[in-house]
């Protein structure tokens, strides 16, 4: 499966991202097929540059954008933001709740105490 996702570039503590088309099995900063744009979150407002023709070509061929890439493509006007996502954002519901890493309490089973009987 081919995905449209972000690839981190830039110095430490100064992230900048490239919007790339890559195989889903490749690591975040690994091999990619092509660059379709870039994104800089540090500027005010955020800088988003996307080659619309390349993006639409890959979307028509079946490339699946990640949630962040879909948000950026929607901001750039390449794709429509889905109605379901808009409704969730209005309601304040996040897409996937983070799994807590707390260990569940171990269930302690009490052994019955032997009663001392006098006979």
N, CA, C and O atoms as a GROMACS GRO file, in nm:
protein
  476
    1UNK      N    1   0.084  -0.118   0.000
    1UNK     CA    2   0.000   0.000   0.000
    1UNK      C    3   0.089   0.124   0.000
    1UNK      O    4   0.193   0.128   0.066
    2UNK      N    5   0.047   0.224  -0.074
    2UNK     CA    6   0.122   0.349  -0.084
    2UNK      C    7   0.052   0.454   0.002
    2UNK      O    8  -0.070   0.467  -0.001
    3UNK      N    9   0.132   0.529   0.077
    3UNK     CA   10   0.078   0.632   0.166
    3UNK      C   11   0.138   0.767   0.132
    3UNK      O   12   0.251   0.777   0.085
    4UNK      N   13   0.060   0.871   0.158
    4UNK     CA   14   0.109   1.009   0.152
    4UNK      C   15   0.131   1.048   0.297
    4UNK      O   16   0.037   1.049   0.377
    5UNK      N   17   0.254   1.082   0.332
    5UNK     CA   18   0.285   1.112   0.471
    5UNK      C   19   0.397   1.213   0.482
    5UNK      O   20   0.454   1.256   0.382
    6UNK      N   21   0.428   1.252   0.607
    6UNK     CA   22   0.532   1.350   0.632
    6UNK      C   23   0.666   1.281   0.658
    6UNK      O   24   0.672   1.175   0.719
    7UNK      N   25   0.771   1.344   0.610
    7UNK     CA   26   0.908   1.297   0.633
    7UNK      C   27   0.982   1.410   0.701
    7UNK      O   28   0.990   1.520   0.647
    8UNK      N   29   1.036   1.386   0.819
    8UNK     CA   30   1.099   1.493   0.897
    8UNK      C   31   1.236   1.527   0.842
    8UNK      O   32   1.318   1.439   0.818
    9UNK      N   33   1.259   1.656   0.823
    9UNK     CA   34   1.391   1.708   0.786
    9UNK      C   35   1.417   1.828   0.875
    9UNK      O   36   1.327   1.870   0.948
   10UNK      N   37   1.535   1.883   0.870
   10UNK     CA   38   1.566   1.999   0.953
   10UNK      C   39   1.655   1.960   1.069
   10UNK      O   40   1.681   1.843   1.094
   11UNK      N   41   1.700   2.063   1.140
   11UNK     CA   42   1.791   2.043   1.252
   11UNK      C   43   1.716   2.001   1.378
   11UNK      O   44   1.594   2.001   1.383
   12UNK      N   45   1.793   1.965   1.480
   12UNK     CA   46   1.734   1.929   1.608
   12UNK      C   47   1.658   2.049   1.664
   12UNK      O   48   1.707   2.162   1.660
   13UNK      N   49   1.538   2.025   1.714
   13UNK     CA   50   1.450   2.127   1.771
   13UNK      C   51   1.397   2.227   1.669
   13UNK      O   52   1.330   2.324   1.706
   14UNK      N   53   1.426   2.206   1.539
   14UNK     CA   54   1.374   2.293   1.434
   14UNK      C   55   1.318   2.207   1.321
   14UNK      O   56   1.378   2.199   1.214
   15UNK      N   57   1.204   2.143   1.346
   15UNK     CA   58   1.152   2.050   1.247
   15UNK      C   59   1.095   2.119   1.124
   15UNK      O   60   1.040   2.228   1.131
   16UNK      N   61   1.111   2.051   1.014
   16UNK     CA   62   1.050   2.088   0.888
   16UNK      C   63   1.016   1.955   0.824
   16UNK      O   64   1.084   1.856   0.847
   17UNK      N   65   0.912   1.952   0.744
   17UNK     CA   66   0.866   1.824   0.691
   17UNK      C   67   0.850   1.830   0.540
   17UNK      O   68   0.815   1.935   0.485
   18UNK      N   69   0.875   1.717   0.475
   18UNK     CA   70   0.844   1.702   0.334
   18UNK      C   71   0.720   1.614   0.324
   18UNK      O   72   0.707   1.516   0.398
   19UNK      N   73   0.631   1.648   0.235
   19UNK     CA   74   0.513   1.566   0.209
   19UNK      C   75   0.554   1.470   0.098
   19UNK      O   76   0.578   1.512  -0.015
   20UNK      N   77   0.562   1.341   0.132
   20UNK     CA   78   0.613   1.242   0.037
   20UNK      C   79   0.513   1.130   0.014
   20UNK      O   80   0.422   1.107   0.094
   21UNK      N   81   0.532   1.062  -0.098
   21UNK     CA   82   0.457   0.940  -0.129
   21UNK      C   83   0.554   0.826  -0.103
   21UNK      O   84   0.662   0.823  -0.162
   22UNK      N   85   0.517   0.733  -0.015
   22UNK     CA   86   0.608   0.625   0.023
   22UNK      C   87   0.530   0.497   0.045
   22UNK      O   88   0.409   0.498   0.067
   23UNK      N   89   0.602   0.386   0.037
   23UNK     CA   90   0.543   0.256   0.069
   23UNK      C   91   0.514   0.255   0.219
   23UNK      O   92   0.594   0.305   0.298
   24UNK      N   93   0.401   0.200   0.257
   24UNK     CA   94   0.360   0.200   0.398
   24UNK      C   95   0.458   0.127   0.488
   24UNK      O   96   0.466   0.156   0.607
   25UNK      N   97   0.534   0.032   0.432
   25UNK     CA   98   0.628  -0.046   0.514
   25UNK      C   99   0.760   0.025   0.537
   25UNK      O  100   0.838  -0.017   0.622
   26UNK      N  101   0.787   0.132   0.462
   26UNK     CA  102   0.914   0.205   0.476
   26UNK      C  103   0.912   0.287   0.605
   26UNK      O  104   0.806   0.335   0.645
   27UNK      N  105   1.029   0.304   0.671
   27UNK     CA  106   1.033   0.385   0.792
   27UNK      C  107   1.005   0.532   0.763
   27UNK      O  108   1.009   0.576   0.648
   28UNK      N  109   0.978   0.609   0.869
   28UNK     CA  110   0.939   0.750   0.854
   28UNK      C  111   1.036   0.828   0.767
   28UNK      O  112   0.993   0.900   0.676
   29UNK      N  113   1.164   0.816   0.792
   29UNK     CA  114   1.263   0.890   0.716
   29UNK      C  115   1.336   0.801   0.616
   29UNK      O  116   1.447   0.832   0.574
   30UNK      N  117   1.274   0.690   0.578
   30UNK     CA  118   1.336   0.596   0.486
   30UNK      C  119   1.306   0.629   0.340
   30UNK      O  120   1.281   0.744   0.305
   31UNK      N  121   1.309   0.525   0.258
   31UNK     CA  122   1.290   0.541   0.115
   31UNK      C  123   1.150   0.594   0.084
   31UNK      O  124   1.053   0.561   0.152
   32UNK      N  125   1.143   0.677  -0.019
   32UNK     CA  126   1.015   0.730  -0.063
   32UNK      C  127   1.011   0.730  -0.215
   32UNK      O  128   1.114   0.716  -0.280
   33UNK      N  129   0.892   0.746  -0.270
   33UNK     CA  130   0.876   0.741  -0.415
   33UNK      C  131   0.896   0.880  -0.476
   33UNK      O  132   0.974   0.895  -0.569
   34UNK      N  133   0.827   0.979  -0.423
   34UNK     CA  134   0.841   1.116  -0.473
   34UNK      C  135   0.802   1.218  -0.367
   34UNK      O  136   0.729   1.186  -0.272
   35UNK      N  137   0.851   1.340  -0.383
   35UNK     CA  138   0.816   1.451  -0.294
   35UNK      C  139   0.705   1.530  -0.362
   35UNK      O  140   0.717   1.568  -0.479
   36UNK      N  141   0.596   1.556  -0.289
   36UNK     CA  142   0.487   1.633  -0.348
   36UNK      C  143   0.468   1.769  -0.281
   36UNK      O  144   0.382   1.847  -0.322
   37UNK      N  145   0.548   1.799  -0.179
   37UNK     CA  146   0.537   1.930  -0.115
   37UNK      C  147   0.619   1.937   0.012
   37UNK      O  148   0.692   1.844   0.046
   38UNK      N  149   0.606   2.049   0.083
   38UNK     CA  150   0.674   2.062   0.212
   38UNK      C  151   0.589   2.145   0.307
   38UNK      O  152   0.497   2.216   0.267
   39UNK      N  153   0.623   2.133   0.437
   39UNK     CA  154   0.546   2.194   0.545
   39UNK      C  155   0.641   2.241   0.653
   39UNK      O  156   0.727   2.165   0.697
   40UNK      N  157   0.626   2.368   0.695
   40UNK     CA  158   0.708   2.422   0.802
   40UNK      C  159   0.616   2.473   0.913
   40UNK      O  160   0.551   2.576   0.897
   41UNK      N  161   0.611   2.401   1.026
   41UNK     CA  162   0.522   2.441   1.134
   41UNK      C  163   0.574   2.558   1.217
   41UNK      O  164   0.499   2.613   1.298
   42UNK      N  165   0.700   2.597   1.200
   42UNK     CA  166   0.759   2.700   1.284
   42UNK      C  167   0.727   2.842   1.238
   42UNK      O  168   0.738   2.936   1.318
   43UNK      N  169   0.689   2.861   1.113
   43UNK     CA  170   0.656   2.994   1.066
   43UNK      C  171   0.518   3.034   1.115
   43UNK      O  172   0.437   2.947   1.151
   44UNK      N  173   0.489   3.162   1.117
   44UNK     CA  174   0.358   3.208   1.161
   44UNK      C  175   0.296   3.288   1.048
   44UNK      O  176   0.341   3.400   1.023
   45UNK      N  177   0.197   3.240   0.980
   45UNK     CA  178   0.128   3.111   0.990
   45UNK      C  179   0.212   2.999   0.928
   45UNK      O  180   0.312   3.024   0.862
   46UNK      N  181   0.169   2.875   0.951
   46UNK     CA  182   0.241   2.759   0.900
   46UNK      C  183   0.256   2.768   0.748
   46UNK      O  184   0.164   2.813   0.679
   47UNK      N  185   0.372   2.726   0.697
   47UNK     CA  186   0.394   2.725   0.553
   47UNK      C  187   0.360   2.587   0.499
   47UNK      O  188   0.416   2.486   0.542
   48UNK      N  189   0.266   2.583   0.402
   48UNK     CA  190   0.229   2.458   0.338
   48UNK      C  191   0.238   2.480   0.188
   48UNK      O  192   0.167   2.564   0.133
   49UNK      N  193   0.325   2.404   0.121
   49UNK     CA  194   0.340   2.412  -0.024
   49UNK      C  195   0.320   2.271  -0.078
   49UNK      O  196   0.393   2.178  -0.042
   50UNK      N  197   0.219   2.255  -0.166
   50UNK     CA  198   0.189   2.123  -0.221
   50UNK      C  199   0.171   2.136  -0.372
   50UNK      O  200   0.104   2.227  -0.419
   51UNK      N  201   0.231   2.044  -0.447
   51UNK     CA  202   0.210   2.036  -0.591
   51UNK      C  203   0.077   1.963  -0.611
   51UNK      O  204   0.070   1.841  -0.599
   52UNK      N  205  -0.027   2.038  -0.643
   52UNK     CA  206  -0.162   1.984  -0.652
   52UNK      C  207  -0.178   1.875  -0.755
   52UNK      O  208  -0.247   1.776  -0.731
   53UNK      N  209  -0.114   1.891  -0.871
   53UNK     CA  210  -0.126   1.791  -0.977
   53UNK      C  211  -0.067   1.656  -0.934
   53UNK      O  212  -0.128   1.551  -0.955
   54UNK      N  213   0.053   1.661  -0.874
   54UNK     CA  214   0.115   1.536  -0.826
   54UNK      C  215   0.030   1.470  -0.718
   54UNK      O  216   0.011   1.348  -0.719
   55UNK      N  217  -0.020   1.551  -0.625
   55UNK     CA  218  -0.100   1.497  -0.515
   55UNK      C  219  -0.226   1.430  -0.567
   55UNK      O  220  -0.260   1.319  -0.526
   56UNK      N  221  -0.297   1.498  -0.657
   56UNK     CA  222  -0.420   1.440  -0.712
   56UNK      C  223  -0.391   1.314  -0.793
   56UNK      O  224  -0.469   1.219  -0.789
   57UNK      N  225  -0.280   1.313  -0.867
   57UNK     CA  226  -0.242   1.194  -0.944
   57UNK      C  227  -0.225   1.074  -0.851
   57UNK      O  228  -0.276   0.966  -0.879
   58UNK      N  229  -0.154   1.094  -0.741
   58UNK     CA  230  -0.130   0.983  -0.647
   58UNK      C  231  -0.257   0.943  -0.575
   58UNK      O  232  -0.279   0.825  -0.549
   59UNK      N  233  -0.342   1.040  -0.541
   59UNK     CA  234  -0.468   1.007  -0.475
   59UNK      C  235  -0.559   0.927  -0.568
   59UNK      O  236  -0.627   0.834  -0.524
   60UNK      N  237  -0.560   0.961  -0.697
   60UNK     CA  238  -0.640   0.884  -0.794
   60UNK      C  239  -0.587   0.742  -0.810
   60UNK      O  240  -0.663   0.649  -0.838
   61UNK      N  241  -0.455   0.726  -0.793
   61UNK     CA  242  -0.395   0.593  -0.807
   61UNK      C  243  -0.412   0.509  -0.681
   61UNK      O  244  -0.372   0.393  -0.679
   62UNK      N  245  -0.471   0.566  -0.577
   62UNK     CA  246  -0.501   0.488  -0.457
   62UNK      C  247  -0.413   0.514  -0.338
   62UNK      O  248  -0.421   0.441  -0.239
   63UNK      N  249  -0.329   0.616  -0.342
   63UNK     CA  250  -0.245   0.647  -0.226
   63UNK      C  251  -0.333   0.698  -0.113
   63UNK      O  252  -0.421   0.782  -0.135
   64UNK      N  253  -0.310   0.648   0.008
   64UNK     CA  254  -0.389   0.685   0.125
   64UNK      C  255  -0.312   0.786   0.210
   64UNK      O  256  -0.203   0.755   0.257
   65UNK      N  257  -0.367   0.908   0.231
   65UNK     CA  258  -0.297   1.004   0.316
   65UNK      C  259  -0.315   0.970   0.463
   65UNK      O  260  -0.420   0.920   0.504
   66UNK      N  261  -0.212   0.996   0.543
   66UNK     CA  262  -0.225   0.981   0.688
   66UNK      C  263  -0.315   1.093   0.737
   66UNK      O  264  -0.349   1.183   0.660
   67UNK      N  265  -0.355   1.090   0.864
   67UNK     CA  266  -0.446   1.192   0.915
   67UNK      C  267  -0.384   1.331   0.907
   67UNK      O  268  -0.451   1.427   0.869
   68UNK      N  269  -0.256   1.343   0.941
   68UNK     CA  270  -0.189   1.472   0.936
   68UNK      C  271  -0.172   1.518   0.792
   68UNK      O  272  -0.192   1.636   0.762
   69UNK      N  273  -0.136   1.427   0.703
   69UNK     CA  274  -0.121   1.463   0.562
   69UNK      C  275  -0.256   1.504   0.504
   69UNK      O  276  -0.262   1.597   0.424
   70UNK      N  277  -0.363   1.437   0.542
   70UNK     CA  278  -0.496   1.472   0.493
   70UNK      C  279  -0.536   1.611   0.542
   70UNK      O  280  -0.597   1.688   0.468
   71UNK      N  281  -0.501   1.643   0.666
   71UNK     CA  282  -0.530   1.776   0.720
   71UNK      C  283  -0.456   1.883   0.640
   71UNK      O  284  -0.513   1.987   0.607
   72UNK      N  285  -0.329   1.857   0.608
   72UNK     CA  286  -0.251   1.954   0.532
   72UNK      C  287  -0.302   1.967   0.389
   72UNK      O  288  -0.308   2.078   0.335
   73UNK      N  289  -0.339   1.855   0.327
   73UNK     CA  290  -0.394   1.860   0.192
   73UNK      C  291  -0.526   1.936   0.190
   73UNK      O  292  -0.555   2.007   0.093
   74UNK      N  293  -0.606   1.922   0.294
   74UNK     CA  294  -0.732   1.996   0.303
   74UNK      C  295  -0.707   2.145   0.321
   74UNK      O  296  -0.777   2.228   0.262
   75UNK      N  297  -0.607   2.180   0.403
   75UNK     CA  298  -0.572   2.321   0.423
   75UNK      C  299  -0.523   2.384   0.293
   75UNK      O  300  -0.550   2.502   0.267
   76UNK      N  301  -0.451   2.305   0.212
   76UNK     CA  302  -0.399   2.355   0.086
   76UNK      C  303  -0.507   2.358  -0.022
   76UNK      O  304  -0.484   2.412  -0.130
   77UNK      N  305  -0.624   2.300   0.005
   77UNK     CA  306  -0.733   2.301  -0.091
   77UNK      C  307  -0.726   2.190  -0.193
   77UNK      O  308  -0.796   2.196  -0.294
   78UNK      N  309  -0.644   2.088  -0.169
   78UNK     CA  310  -0.630   1.977  -0.263
   78UNK      C  311  -0.747   1.880  -0.249
   78UNK      O  312  -0.802   1.833  -0.349
   79UNK      N  313  -0.785   1.850  -0.124
   79UNK     CA  314  -0.896   1.758  -0.099
   79UNK      C  315  -0.996   1.826  -0.006
   79UNK      O  316  -0.963   1.924   0.061
   80UNK      N  317  -1.117   1.774  -0.002
   80UNK     CA  318  -1.219   1.823   0.089
   80UNK      C  319  -1.202   1.753   0.223
   80UNK      O  320  -1.176   1.633   0.229
   81UNK      N  321  -1.217   1.828   0.331
   81UNK     CA  322  -1.213   1.766   0.463
   81UNK      C  323  -1.344   1.694   0.484
   81UNK      O  324  -1.451   1.751   0.460
   82UNK      N  325  -1.339   1.571   0.528
   82UNK     CA  326  -1.460   1.490   0.540
   82UNK      C  327  -1.555   1.549   0.644
   82UNK      O  328  -1.512   1.608   0.743
   83UNK      N  329  -1.684   1.534   0.619
   83UNK     CA  330  -1.787   1.587   0.709
   83UNK      C  331  -1.779   1.522   0.847
   83UNK      O  332  -1.799   1.588   0.949
   84UNK      N  333  -1.750   1.393   0.849
   84UNK     CA  334  -1.742   1.322   0.978
   84UNK      C  335  -1.630   1.381   1.062
   84UNK      O  336  -1.645   1.400   1.183
   85UNK      N  337  -1.518   1.409   0.999
   85UNK     CA  338  -1.405   1.467   1.073
   85UNK      C  339  -1.440   1.607   1.123
   85UNK      O  340  -1.404   1.643   1.235
   86UNK      N  341  -1.509   1.686   1.041
   86UNK     CA  342  -1.550   1.819   1.084
   86UNK      C  343  -1.641   1.812   1.205
   86UNK      O  344  -1.626   1.890   1.300
   87UNK      N  345  -1.737   1.719   1.202
   87UNK     CA  346  -1.829   1.704   1.314
   87UNK      C  347  -1.756   1.663   1.441
   87UNK      O  348  -1.787   1.712   1.550
   88UNK      N  349  -1.658   1.574   1.427
   88UNK     CA  350  -1.580   1.532   1.544
   88UNK      C  351  -1.500   1.648   1.601
   88UNK      O  352  -1.491   1.665   1.723
   89UNK      N  353  -1.443   1.730   1.512
   89UNK     CA  354  -1.364   1.842   1.558
   89UNK      C  355  -1.452   1.944   1.632
   89UNK      O  356  -1.410   2.002   1.731
   90UNK      N  357  -1.575   1.965   1.583
   90UNK     CA  358  -1.667   2.057   1.649
   90UNK      C  359  -1.706   2.005   1.787
   90UNK      O  360  -1.720   2.082   1.881
   91UNK      N  361  -1.722   1.874   1.797
   91UNK     CA  362  -1.762   1.813   1.924
   91UNK      C  363  -1.644   1.798   2.019
   91UNK      O  364  -1.663   1.770   2.138
   92UNK      N  365  -1.522   1.817   1.969
   92UNK     CA  366  -1.404   1.805   2.053
   92UNK      C  367  -1.359   1.662   2.074
   92UNK      O  368  -1.291   1.633   2.173
   93UNK      N  369  -1.397   1.574   1.985
   93UNK     CA  370  -1.360   1.433   1.997
   93UNK      C  371  -1.236   1.408   1.913
   93UNK      O  372  -1.231   1.446   1.796
   94UNK      N  373  -1.136   1.344   1.972
   94UNK     CA  374  -1.017   1.309   1.896
   94UNK      C  375  -1.041   1.179   1.822
   94UNK      O  376  -1.130   1.102   1.858
   95UNK      N  377  -0.963   1.154   1.718
   95UNK     CA  378  -0.985   1.035   1.636
   95UNK      C  379  -0.951   0.906   1.708
   95UNK      O  380  -1.033   0.814   1.712
   96UNK      N  381  -0.833   0.898   1.762
   96UNK     CA  382  -0.791   0.775   1.830
   96UNK      C  383  -0.742   0.811   1.969
   96UNK      O  384  -0.645   0.884   1.982
   97UNK      N  385  -0.808   0.761   2.072
   97UNK     CA  386  -0.758   0.788   2.206
   97UNK      C  387  -0.626   0.714   2.228
   97UNK      O  388  -0.609   0.599   2.186
   98UNK      N  389  -0.536   0.781   2.295
   98UNK     CA  390  -0.407   0.719   2.324
   98UNK      C  391  -0.428   0.609   2.428
   98UNK      O  392  -0.501   0.625   2.525
   99UNK      N  393  -0.361   0.498   2.405
   99UNK     CA  394  -0.370   0.387   2.500
   99UNK      C  395  -0.286   0.421   2.621
   99UNK      O  396  -0.170   0.463   2.609
  100UNK      N  397  -0.343   0.404   2.738
  100UNK     CA  398  -0.267   0.434   2.859
  100UNK      C  399  -0.170   0.320   2.886
  100UNK      O  400  -0.199   0.202   2.860
  101UNK      N  401  -0.056   0.357   2.938
  101UNK     CA  402   0.046   0.257   2.963
  101UNK      C  403   0.048   0.214   3.109
  101UNK      O  404   0.143   0.151   3.155
  102UNK      N  405  -0.058   0.250   3.180
  102UNK     CA  406  -0.066   0.209   3.320
  102UNK      C  407  -0.091   0.060   3.328
  102UNK      O  408  -0.168   0.004   3.250
  103UNK      N  409  -0.024  -0.003   3.421
  103UNK     CA  410  -0.044  -0.146   3.439
  103UNK      C  411  -0.174  -0.168   3.516
  103UNK      O  412  -0.200  -0.100   3.615
  104UNK      N  413  -0.254  -0.261   3.470
  104UNK     CA  414  -0.375  -0.289   3.547
  104UNK      C  415  -0.337  -0.350   3.681
  104UNK      O  416  -0.238  -0.424   3.692
  105UNK      N  417  -0.418  -0.318   3.781
  105UNK     CA  418  -0.387  -0.372   3.914
  105UNK      C  419  -0.397  -0.523   3.911
  105UNK      O  420  -0.493  -0.581   3.858
  106UNK      N  421  -0.298  -0.585   3.969
  106UNK     CA  422  -0.299  -0.731   3.974
  106UNK      C  423  -0.408  -0.774   4.072
  106UNK      O  424  -0.416  -0.724   4.184
  107UNK      N  425  -0.488  -0.864   4.029
  107UNK     CA  426  -0.595  -0.910   4.117
  107UNK      C  427  -0.533  -1.001   4.223
  107UNK      O  428  -0.465  -1.099   4.192
  108UNK      N  429  -0.560  -0.966   4.344
  108UNK     CA  430  -0.506  -1.046   4.453
  108UNK      C  431  -0.615  -1.139   4.502
  108UNK      O  432  -0.726  -1.097   4.534
  109UNK      N  433  -0.580  -1.263   4.508
  109UNK     CA  434  -0.676  -1.359   4.560
  109UNK      C  435  -0.634  -1.395   4.702
  109UNK      O  436  -0.520  -1.433   4.728
  110UNK      N  437  -0.728  -1.381   4.790
  110UNK     CA  438  -0.697  -1.411   4.928
  110UNK      C  439  -0.720  -1.559   4.953
  110UNK      O  440  -0.822  -1.616   4.915
  111UNK      N  441  -0.623  -1.618   5.016
  111UNK     CA  442  -0.637  -1.759   5.050
  111UNK      C  443  -0.720  -1.768   5.178
  111UNK      O  444  -0.701  -1.688   5.270
  112UNK      N  445  -0.809  -1.862   5.183
  112UNK     CA  446  -0.888  -1.875   5.305
  112UNK      C  447  -0.797  -1.909   5.423
  112UNK      O  448  -0.712  -1.998   5.416
  113UNK      N  449  -0.818  -1.836   5.531
  113UNK     CA  450  -0.736  -1.859   5.649
  113UNK      C  451  -0.787  -1.982   5.722
  113UNK      O  452  -0.908  -2.001   5.741
  114UNK      N  453  -0.695  -2.064   5.760
  114UNK     CA  454  -0.733  -2.185   5.831
  114UNK      C  455  -0.777  -2.147   5.972
  114UNK      O  456  -0.706  -2.077   6.045
  115UNK      N  457  -0.893  -2.194   6.008
  115UNK     CA  458  -0.942  -2.164   6.143
  115UNK      C  459  -0.895  -2.273   6.238
  115UNK      O  460  -0.895  -2.391   6.204
  116UNK      N  461  -0.857  -2.233   6.354
  116UNK     CA  462  -0.808  -2.330   6.452
  116UNK      C  463  -0.929  -2.379   6.531
  116UNK      O  464  -0.995  -2.301   6.600
  117UNK      N  465  -0.954  -2.505   6.520
  117UNK     CA  466  -1.065  -2.564   6.593
  117UNK      C  467  -1.012  -2.649   6.707
  117UNK      O  468  -0.916  -2.724   6.693
  118UNK      N  469  -1.076  -2.634   6.817
  118UNK     CA  470  -1.038  -2.716   6.932
  118UNK      C  471  -1.134  -2.834   6.938
  118UNK      O  472  -1.255  -2.814   6.936
  119UNK      N  473  -1.082  -2.950   6.945
  119UNK     CA  474  -1.166  -3.068   6.956
  119UNK      C  475  -1.145  -3.143   7.083
  119UNK      O  476  -1.209  -3.246   7.106
   0.00000   0.00000   0.00000
